[in-house]
Amino acid sequence: METCSICLDDFEINDKIYKTKICNHLFHKECLKEWLKTENSCPVCRAFIKRFFKAYSLTHNLNCVLKFK
């Protein structure tokens, strides 16, 4: 199971998650929104991500989200 690198919780069914378009890292929507209030880079690799992410609703399986690159 994948985890959010900000809060370190596992992603669960029905979680709202964001996937960065540049580096493809996954975060809970609220975690990333809070992070981006003070930072403009990925919490994992420090790539510039301000406004470069895509939202997903985790309704079935995280594997289907990971295929979108």
Secondary structure, DSSP 8 states (H G I E B T S, - for coil): --B-TTT--B--TT-EEEEETTT--EEEHHHHHHHTTT--B-TTT--B-TT-EEEEE-SS-HHHHHT--
